[in-house]
Structure formats: structure tokens, C-alpha cells
Amino acid sequence: MEDAVDFRDLARVPQIVAESNGTLTEPQVRWWIFNASSNGLMECGAIVKVGRSVLLSRAGLNRWLSVQCRQAEAR
């Protein structure tokens, strides 16, 4: 059985961008989503698809960003 999804943790792209206070841009986040299968975003549980809607899990996105930061530091 899959982990339960907390709907309070989910947001659409514009909402995530607005909450980032200028750190993220909508095209940037949409690019990440478009490439989710190759960049690890899907594996971190950041993407939740409901019908045609794509929602982001704030917790999953934070996990993914942490992994990206660790990988950048290792280079």
C-alpha cells in the first residue's frame, strides 16, 4: 500500500512559486516537472498526478532540493 497523501501538503505550480518569495520561477519548476523521470523529482515523491492535474508535494520538493544541494556540494 502506498503512503497516504496529505492534501494540505499539495500545491499547484503557481502556488509553490508564490510561496518561494522569488527563489523559484514558474518556467523553472515546470521544466523540473517535465524532466521529473530523469532528474529524480518523481522518485522523491514530489509529484502527485490527479487526472490531468499535476500537484507538487511541498515535503517531496524539499527532499528533492536537499538531494540536489548535496550533489552540487559533492562536485
N, C-alpha and C positions, 0 to 999 in steps of 0.2 A: 504494500500500500504506500502511495506517495505521501510526502509530508503535506500537512494541511497548509493552505494559503490563507494568510490574514489579509482580508480586503483593505484594512486600514494601512497596510504597508505598500499597496499598489498605487501607481500613478501613471498618467499618460505623459508622453514626452514633454509637452509644453509645461506641465506642472513641475516636472523634475528640473527643467531648465530654470524656471522661475525661482524655485527653491535654492538653486545653486548660487544665487546672487552674482551672476556674471561669470562664474567659473566655467560653466558649460554653455555650449551653443546648441540650438536645435539641430542644425545640419550635422554637427559633430556626433551627437547622440544617435541620430538616425543612421549615420554611417556605421557606428558601432553595432546597431541592431541589424543592419543589412549584412554585416560580416560576422554575426554572432556565432555561427558554426565554426568559423576558423580562428576567432580571437579569444575564445574561452568564455564569452559572456553567457552563452547558453548553459555551459557546464556549471557556472556559479549560481544558477537558479535566478538570474536577474530578469529573465523574460517569461511572461505569462501570456499565452495566447488564449483569447476567449472569442470564438467566432473569427471575425475579421479584425478584431481589435488586438493591438499589441500593448500590453501594460508592462511597466517595469516595477520590479520589487526593489524598494529602497535598500533593504538589507543585502539582497543579491548584488546590486550595483556597487554597494560599498565594499563587499567581499572582492568583487572583480577589480575595483580600483586599487585595493590593497595589494592584490597579486601583481597588478601592473607596476605599481611603485616598487615592490620588492624586486621584480625582474629588471627594472630600469637601474636600480642601485647595484645589482649584481654585474651589470655590463661594464 
